[in-house]
Amino acid sequence: MNTEKQMPAGSENGLPCESAPVFEENEWIKAKPIEADGKDKCFAWLYLLVGYGFVYTFTSMDFGSHLAFYTAAYATAVLAYIFLKGGRPGRESWFWMVIMLGVGVPYAFWSAMPFLQVPMLIVCAAYWTLLISGSLLEKDKTSEWVVFDGWNALLRVPFGNFGCGFKIITGIHEDRDTDEELQKKGRGKDIRYIILGIIIAVPVLLLVLPLLSSADEGFQRLMQNSGLYIQEHFLYTLARMILSLPVSAYLFGLIYGGIHKRNTDCIDKEELRETSRSIRIVPNTAVTTAILIVCAIYLLFIGLQGKYLFSAFAGIRPENFTYAEYARRGFFELCQIAALNLVLLLGANLFSRKGKESSAVLRWLNVLLSVLTLLLILTAMSKMVLYIAAFGFTIKRVLTMVFMIWMAVVFTLVIVRQWRTFPMVRISVITGAVLYCMLCVLPVEYMMDSYNQKYFPEQITEENIY
């Protein structure tokens, strides 16, 4: 009989930290042996080019076009590796591949958010790579553990397999002592010596080739379109090659670890579920009291400011306010309140001793807080619509409207989730990905300019900047 489950919540054995997933130091060292066939070795070499392409893309002058091409090339390389290793991508992997291409490829033509689009592309590419290799916590679909899947995709798997590519290329991963294996180790050493010889020869050639070109006119003409170019751009190219080595190790470590399930199982779903159960330590009375107080404050605020807040629904601007002042005043505060309410709902349902399944009061308070938040979101959106109707579109106005639409979807799902069981996190993440991808795919700036030129041809004022 298991006595640990009978220990009281406050006892030593009941501490949340003991059941939480622990990333011990030796877990990064203990891993499955590196297994590689001819296909793995081929792609270990190929990923040297993939890593160089990444560095070249981010250091080139025509960044947008190169990023679009690299995104498509990366997707091709991952798909080729998966199919050649006998993998069968799940249906959702094709969705996330489309999202990745939708975020990266349009960058060659337009971008409404150039600084945000690139990191989002990197996150999406890493997540898709782990998804298509079937190494998410739910194997091949987005789940409530998406944050932990993101941790694995961006950090745990690629760095846990960081040196696999170079070990496979050089053959030093093979530990058996048969004659055949010893010959393979010898070939691995030969490859390393060849690379060392190339490194030694390069500076010598930099000195010899200009002298030979000066000594013979024919040789000089031959070198004009090749050797001289290499000489002029040698340091730049060498720097790219050096930087590409860790990038190649990272990218190959991600796909190799996903395919071979190496360092992908350090986070266990059952441990996470046990952790979520162990942190339910706050009495429901305390949770419901806190939510009631917050809801009461919102009701008081809405009651006192109702006429001012809801005038935008009727398209009426309050007296003594310009459109800009009316839209901006309280707008960002309302958005922040909506985000804080989402955190409050998450914390209340995560830490309450009895979840919503066992507490009807908590369910109805979840609904009340969500409805009030939706009301505040709709108020902020109506104010922004009134502002756009007066002054037209800008990038910031479009982005904030899309963000509020996504927040409205999330809180609507929260309300429905109180009585129906469905993958709310998965739907929220996919909805956010689709909305974000639409901002990347659609020519937002062109559409805004066309609208503004048609309806606001001469209206360019200081208050129209936001």
C-alpha positions as CSV (number, residue, x, y, z in Angstrom):
1,M,0.0,0.0,0.0
2,N,1.4,3.4,-1.0
3,T,1.7,5.5,2.1
4,E,3.0,8.6,0.3
5,K,-0.5,9.4,-1.1
6,Q,-1.9,9.4,2.4
7,M,0.4,12.0,3.8
8,P,-1.2,15.4,4.6
9,A,-0.9,18.3,2.2
10,G,1.5,20.2,4.4
11,S,3.8,17.3,5.2
12,E,7.3,16.9,4.0
13,N,6.4,14.2,1.4
14,G,3.6,16.4,0.1
15,L,5.8,19.3,-1.0
16,P,5.1,20.3,-4.6
17,C,8.8,20.5,-5.4
18,E,9.2,16.7,-4.9
19,S,6.8,15.8,-7.6
20,A,7.8,18.5,-10.0
21,P,9.8,17.6,-13.0
22,V,13.5,18.2,-12.1
23,F,16.1,18.8,-14.7
24,E,19.1,17.2,-13.0
25,E,22.5,17.9,-14.2
26,N,23.3,14.3,-15.0
27,E,20.2,14.1,-17.3
28,W,22.0,16.3,-19.8
29,I,24.9,13.7,-19.8
30,K,22.9,10.5,-19.7
31,A,21.3,10.0,-23.0
32,K,20.7,7.3,-25.6
33,P,23.8,6.3,-27.6
34,I,24.2,8.1,-30.8
35,E,22.9,5.8,-33.6
36,A,23.6,6.8,-37.2
37,D,23.1,5.2,-40.5
38,G,24.1,6.4,-44.0
39,K,21.1,8.8,-44.1
40,D,22.0,10.4,-40.8
41,K,25.5,10.9,-41.9
42,C,24.4,12.4,-45.2
43,F,22.1,14.9,-43.4
44,A,24.8,15.7,-40.8
45,W,26.9,16.9,-43.7
46,L,23.9,18.6,-45.4
47,Y,23.1,20.6,-42.2
48,L,26.5,22.2,-42.4
49,L,25.1,24.0,-45.5
50,V,21.8,24.6,-43.7
51,G,23.7,26.3,-40.8
52,Y,25.8,28.3,-43.3
53,G,22.6,29.3,-45.1
54,F,21.1,30.6,-41.8
55,V,24.2,32.7,-41.1
56,Y,24.4,33.9,-44.7
57,T,20.7,34.9,-44.6
58,F,21.1,37.0,-41.4
59,T,24.3,38.7,-42.7
60,S,23.2,39.5,-46.2
61,M,22.1,42.8,-47.6
62,D,18.9,41.4,-49.2
63,F,17.7,39.9,-46.0
64,G,14.0,39.7,-46.9
65,S,14.4,37.7,-50.1
66,H,17.0,35.4,-48.5
67,L,14.8,34.8,-45.5
68,A,11.9,33.7,-47.7
69,F,14.2,31.4,-49.7
70,Y,15.8,30.0,-46.5
71,T,12.4,29.3,-44.9
72,A,11.4,27.2,-47.9
73,A,14.7,25.5,-48.1
74,Y,14.6,24.6,-44.4
75,A,11.2,23.1,-44.7
76,T,12.4,21.0,-47.7
77,A,15.4,19.7,-45.7
78,V,13.4,18.7,-42.7
79,L,10.7,17.0,-44.8
80,A,13.4,15.1,-46.8
81,Y,15.1,13.9,-43.6
82,I,11.8,12.8,-42.1
83,F,10.6,10.9,-45.2
84,L,14.0,9.2,-45.8
85,K,14.0,8.0,-42.2
86,G,10.6,6.4,-42.7
87,G,8.6,9.0,-40.8
88,R,4.9,9.8,-41.5
89,P,4.1,13.4,-40.5
90,G,0.8,13.9,-38.7
91,R,-1.9,16.1,-40.1
92,E,-1.3,18.9,-37.7
93,S,2.4,19.1,-38.8
94,W,1.2,20.3,-42.2
95,F,-0.8,23.0,-40.6
96,W,2.2,24.3,-38.7
97,M,4.4,24.1,-41.8
98,V,1.9,26.3,-43.6
99,I,2.0,28.7,-40.7
100,M,5.8,28.7,-40.8
101,L,5.9,29.4,-44.5
102,G,3.2,32.0,-44.1
103,V,5.3,33.8,-41.5
104,G,8.6,33.6,-43.4
105,V,8.0,33.7,-47.1
106,P,6.0,37.0,-47.3
107,Y,8.9,38.8,-45.6
108,A,10.4,39.1,-49.1
109,F,7.5,41.2,-50.2
110,W,6.1,43.1,-47.2
111,S,6.0,43.0,-43.4
112,A,3.8,44.9,-40.9
113,M,6.0,43.9,-38.0
114,P,9.6,43.2,-39.1
115,F,11.1,43.0,-35.6
116,L,8.6,40.6,-34.2
117,Q,8.2,38.4,-37.3
118,V,11.7,37.0,-37.3
119,P,11.7,35.7,-33.7
120,M,8.2,34.3,-34.2
121,L,9.4,32.5,-37.3
122,I,12.3,30.9,-35.4
123,V,10.0,29.8,-32.6
124,C,7.5,28.4,-35.1
125,A,10.2,26.6,-37.1
126,A,11.6,24.9,-33.9
127,Y,8.2,23.9,-32.7
128,W,7.2,22.5,-36.2
129,T,10.5,20.5,-36.4
130,L,9.8,18.8,-33.1
131,L,6.2,18.3,-34.0
132,I,6.9,16.7,-37.4
133,S,9.3,14.3,-35.8
134,G,6.6,13.1,-33.4
135,S,8.4,14.2,-30.2
136,L,5.9,16.5,-28.6
137,L,4.5,15.5,-25.2
138,E,1.3,14.6,-27.1
139,K,3.4,13.1,-29.9
140,D,2.0,14.9,-33.0
141,K,-0.4,17.6,-31.9
142,T,-0.5,20.8,-29.9
143,S,-1.7,20.3,-26.3
144,E,-2.0,21.9,-23.0
145,W,1.7,21.3,-22.5
146,V,2.6,23.6,-25.3
147,V,4.9,25.7,-23.1
148,F,7.0,22.6,-22.2
149,D,7.0,21.6,-25.8
150,G,8.4,25.0,-26.6
151,W,11.1,24.5,-24.0
152,N,12.1,21.2,-25.6
153,A,12.1,22.6,-29.1
154,L,14.1,25.7,-28.4
155,L,16.5,24.5,-25.7
156,R,16.4,21.0,-24.4
157,V,16.5,18.9,-27.5
158,P,18.9,21.0,-29.7
159,F,21.4,21.6,-26.9
160,G,21.0,18.1,-25.5
161,N,22.1,16.8,-28.9
162,F,24.4,19.7,-29.8
163,G,27.5,17.6,-30.7
164,C,25.7,14.7,-32.5
165,G,26.3,16.1,-36.0
166,F,30.0,16.5,-35.6
167,K,30.4,13.1,-33.9
168,I,28.5,11.5,-36.7
169,I,30.5,13.2,-39.4
170,T,33.8,12.2,-37.8
171,G,32.7,8.8,-36.7
172,I,33.8,9.2,-33.0
173,H,30.4,8.2,-31.8
174,E,31.2,4.5,-32.6
175,D,32.5,2.6,-29.6
176,R,32.8,-1.0,-30.8
177,D,36.2,-2.6,-31.3
178,T,35.7,-4.9,-34.3
179,D,38.1,-4.5,-37.3
180,E,35.3,-2.9,-39.3
181,E,34.6,-0.3,-36.6
182,L,38.3,0.4,-36.1
183,Q,38.5,1.1,-39.9
184,K,35.6,3.5,-39.6
185,K,37.3,5.3,-36.7
186,G,40.4,5.6,-38.9
187,R,38.3,7.1,-41.7
188,G,36.9,9.5,-39.1
189,K,40.4,10.6,-38.1
190,D,41.3,11.0,-41.8
191,I,38.4,13.4,-42.3
192,R,39.5,15.5,-39.3
193,Y,43.1,15.5,-40.7
194,I,41.9,16.6,-44.1
195,I,39.9,19.5,-42.6
196,L,43.0,20.5,-40.6
197,G,45.1,20.4,-43.8
198,I,42.6,22.6,-45.6
199,I,42.7,25.1,-42.7
200,I,46.5,25.2,-42.9
201,A,46.6,25.6,-46.7
202,V,44.2,28.5,-46.9
203,P,46.5,31.2,-45.5
204,V,49.4,29.9,-47.6
205,L,47.2,30.2,-50.7
206,L,46.4,33.7,-49.8
207,L,50.1,34.6,-50.1
208,V,50.9,32.3,-53.1
209,L,48.0,33.1,-55.4
210,P,48.6,36.9,-55.7
211,L,52.3,36.1,-56.5
212,L,51.4,33.6,-59.2
213,S,48.9,36.0,-60.7
214,S,51.7,38.7,-61.0
215,A,54.0,36.2,-62.6
216,D,51.7,35.0,-65.4
217,E,49.1,37.1,-67.3
218,G,47.1,34.0,-68.2
219,F,46.9,32.8,-64.7
220,Q,46.0,36.3,-63.6
221,R,43.0,36.3,-65.9
222,L,41.9,32.9,-64.7
223,M,42.0,34.1,-61.1
224,Q,40.2,37.4,-61.7
225,N,36.7,35.8,-61.5
226,S,37.5,33.3,-58.8
227,G,40.7,33.6,-56.7
228,L,40.6,37.3,-56.3
229,Y,37.0,37.2,-55.3
230,I,37.9,34.7,-52.6
231,Q,40.8,36.7,-51.5
232,E,38.8,39.9,-51.2
233,H,35.9,38.2,-49.3
234,F,37.9,35.6,-47.5
235,L,37.6,37.1,-43.9
236,Y,33.9,37.7,-44.4
237,T,33.3,34.2,-45.7
238,L,35.5,32.6,-43.0
239,A,33.6,34.5,-40.3
240,R,30.3,33.1,-41.7
241,M,31.7,29.6,-41.8
242,I,32.9,29.8,-38.2
243,L,29.5,31.2,-37.0
244,S,27.7,28.5,-39.0
245,L,29.3,25.6,-37.0
246,P,27.3,26.1,-33.8
247,V,24.2,27.0,-35.8
248,S,24.5,23.7,-37.7
249,A,25.1,21.8,-34.5
250,Y,21.9,23.4,-33.0
251,L,19.7,22.8,-36.0
252,F,20.9,19.2,-36.6
253,G,20.6,18.5,-32.9
254,L,17.0,19.5,-33.0
255,I,15.9,17.3,-35.9
256,Y,18.2,14.4,-35.0
257,G,17.0,14.4,-31.4
258,G,13.4,14.5,-32.5
259,I,13.7,11.6,-35.0
260,H,15.7,9.4,-32.7
261,K,13.8,10.4,-29.5
262,R,17.1,11.4,-27.9
263,N,16.8,13.8,-24.9
264,T,13.1,14.3,-25.7
265,D,11.6,12.5,-22.7
266,C,13.1,14.4,-19.8
267,I,9.6,16.0,-19.1
268,D,7.0,13.5,-18.3
269,K,3.3,14.2,-18.6
270,E,2.4,12.2,-15.5
271,E,4.9,14.1,-13.4
272,L,3.4,17.4,-14.7
273,R,-0.1,16.2,-13.8
274,E,1.1,15.1,-10.4
275,T,2.7,18.5,-10.0
276,S,-0.6,20.3,-10.9
277,R,-2.4,18.2,-8.3
278,S,0.2,18.9,-5.6
279,I,0.0,22.7,-6.0
280,R,-3.7,22.8,-5.3
281,I,-3.1,24.2,-1.8
282,V,-5.3,27.4,-1.7
283,P,-8.7,26.9,0.0
284,N,-11.6,27.6,-2.4
285,T,-13.0,30.2,0.0
286,A,-9.9,32.3,-0.4
287,V,-10.0,32.0,-4.2
288,T,-13.7,32.8,-4.5
289,T,-13.4,35.7,-2.2
290,A,-10.6,37.2,-4.2
291,I,-12.5,36.8,-7.5
292,L,-15.6,38.3,-5.9
293,I,-13.7,41.4,-4.8
294,V,-12.2,41.9,-8.2
295,C,-15.5,41.5,-9.9
296,A,-17.1,43.9,-7.5
297,I,-14.5,46.5,-8.4
298,Y,-15.2,46.0,-12.1
299,L,-18.9,46.3,-11.6
300,L,-18.4,49.5,-9.6
301,F,-16.1,50.9,-12.3
302,I,-18.6,50.1,-15.1
303,G,-21.5,51.5,-13.1
304,L,-19.7,54.8,-12.5
305,Q,-18.2,55.1,-16.0
306,G,-20.9,53.4,-18.0
307,K,-22.1,56.4,-20.0
308,Y,-18.5,57.4,-20.8
309,L,-17.3,53.9,-21.6
310,F,-20.2,52.7,-23.7
311,S,-20.8,55.9,-25.7
312,A,-18.4,54.4,-28.4
313,F,-21.0,51.7,-29.1
314,A,-23.4,54.3,-30.3
315,G,-20.6,56.1,-32.2
316,I,-20.8,59.1,-29.8
317,R,-17.7,60.9,-28.6
318,P,-18.0,62.4,-25.1
319,E,-17.8,66.2,-24.8
320,N,-14.4,67.8,-24.1
321,F,-12.6,64.8,-25.7
322,T,-10.9,64.6,-29.1
323,Y,-11.1,61.3,-30.9
324,A,-7.5,60.6,-30.0
325,E,-7.9,61.4,-26.4
326,Y,-11.1,59.3,-26.1
327,A,-9.5,56.3,-27.8
328,R,-6.2,56.4,-25.9
329,R,-7.6,57.2,-22.5
330,G,-7.9,53.9,-20.7
331,F,-7.4,51.9,-23.9
332,F,-4.1,50.4,-22.9
333,E,-5.2,50.0,-19.3
334,L,-8.2,48.0,-20.4
335,C,-5.9,45.7,-22.5
336,Q,-3.6,45.2,-19.5
337,I,-6.6,44.4,-17.3
338,A,-7.8,41.8,-19.8
339,A,-4.4,40.2,-19.7
340,L,-4.2,40.3,-15.9
341,N,-7.7,38.7,-15.7
342,L,-6.5,35.8,-17.8
343,V,-3.6,35.3,-15.4
344,L,-6.0,35.6,-12.5
345,L,-8.3,32.9,-14.0
346,L,-5.4,30.6,-14.6
347,G,-4.0,31.0,-11.1
348,A,-7.4,30.6,-9.5
349,N,-8.1,27.3,-11.3
350,L,-4.6,26.1,-10.9
351,F,-4.1,26.6,-7.2
352,S,-7.6,26.2,-5.8
353,R,-7.9,23.1,-3.6
354,K,-11.1,22.1,-5.4
355,G,-11.1,22.7,-9.1
356,K,-14.1,23.9,-11.1
357,E,-15.2,20.3,-11.6
358,S,-15.9,20.1,-7.8
359,S,-17.0,23.7,-7.2
360,A,-20.0,25.2,-8.9
361,V,-19.3,28.6,-7.2
362,L,-15.8,28.7,-8.9
363,R,-17.3,27.9,-12.3
364,W,-19.8,30.7,-12.1
365,L,-17.2,33.1,-10.9
366,N,-15.0,32.1,-13.8
367,V,-18.0,33.0,-16.0
368,L,-18.6,36.3,-14.3
369,L,-15.0,37.4,-14.5
370,S,-14.8,36.3,-18.2
371,V,-18.0,38.2,-19.1
372,L,-16.8,41.4,-17.4
373,T,-13.5,41.1,-19.2
374,L,-15.3,40.6,-22.5
375,L,-17.3,43.7,-21.8
376,L,-14.1,45.7,-21.2
377,I,-12.5,44.2,-24.3
378,L,-15.5,45.1,-26.5
379,T,-15.5,48.6,-24.9
380,A,-11.8,49.1,-25.9
381,M,-12.5,47.7,-29.4
382,S,-15.4,50.1,-29.9
383,K,-13.3,53.1,-28.9
384,M,-10.6,52.0,-31.4
385,V,-13.2,51.5,-34.1
386,L,-14.5,55.0,-33.5
387,Y,-10.9,56.3,-33.7
388,I,-10.2,54.5,-37.0
389,A,-13.5,55.8,-38.4
390,A,-12.2,59.3,-37.7
391,F,-8.6,59.1,-38.7
392,G,-8.0,55.8,-40.6
393,F,-5.7,52.9,-40.0
394,T,-2.2,52.6,-38.8
395,I,-0.1,49.5,-38.1
396,K,-0.4,49.8,-34.4
397,R,-4.2,50.1,-34.6
398,V,-4.4,47.0,-36.7
399,L,-2.1,45.0,-34.4
400,T,-4.0,46.0,-31.3
401,M,-7.4,45.2,-32.8
402,V,-6.2,41.7,-33.8
403,F,-4.8,41.1,-30.3
404,M,-8.1,42.1,-28.7
405,I,-10.0,39.8,-31.1
406,W,-7.7,36.9,-30.0
407,M,-8.3,37.8,-26.3
408,A,-12.1,37.9,-26.9
409,V,-11.8,34.4,-28.4
410,V,-9.8,33.1,-25.4
411,F,-12.3,34.4,-22.8
412,T,-15.2,33.1,-24.8
413,L,-13.5,29.7,-24.8
414,V,-13.1,30.0,-21.0
415,I,-16.8,30.5,-20.6
416,V,-17.7,27.5,-22.7
417,R,-15.0,25.4,-21.0
418,Q,-16.9,25.6,-17.7
419,W,-19.5,23.1,-18.9
420,R,-17.8,21.4,-21.9
421,T,-14.5,19.5,-22.1
422,F,-12.4,20.4,-25.1
423,P,-8.7,21.2,-25.8
424,M,-9.0,25.0,-25.0
425,V,-5.2,25.6,-25.0
426,R,-4.8,23.9,-28.4
427,I,-7.7,26.0,-29.9
428,S,-6.3,29.2,-28.4
429,V,-2.8,28.6,-29.7
430,I,-4.0,27.6,-33.2
431,T,-6.3,30.6,-33.4
432,G,-3.5,32.9,-32.4
433,A,-1.2,31.3,-35.0
434,V,-3.8,31.8,-37.7
435,L,-4.4,35.5,-36.8
436,Y,-0.7,36.2,-36.7
437,C,-0.1,34.4,-40.0
438,M,-2.8,36.4,-41.6
439,L,-1.0,39.6,-40.5
440,C,2.1,38.3,-42.2
441,V,0.5,37.0,-45.4
442,L,-1.8,39.9,-46.2
443,P,-0.3,43.1,-47.5
444,V,-1.5,45.0,-44.5
445,E,0.4,48.3,-45.3
446,Y,-0.9,48.3,-48.9
447,M,-4.5,47.7,-47.7
448,M,-4.2,50.4,-45.1
449,D,-2.8,52.9,-47.6
450,S,-5.5,52.2,-50.1
451,Y,-8.2,52.7,-47.4
452,N,-6.6,55.9,-46.0
453,Q,-6.1,57.4,-49.4
454,K,-9.7,56.8,-50.4
455,Y,-11.4,58.1,-47.2
456,F,-8.7,60.3,-45.6
457,P,-6.7,61.7,-48.6
458,E,-5.5,64.9,-46.8
459,Q,-5.8,64.0,-43.1
460,I,-2.3,63.6,-41.8
461,T,-2.1,65.0,-38.3
462,E,0.0,64.4,-35.2
463,E,-2.8,62.5,-33.5
464,N,-3.0,60.2,-36.5
465,I,0.5,58.8,-35.7
466,Y,-0.8,56.1,-33.4
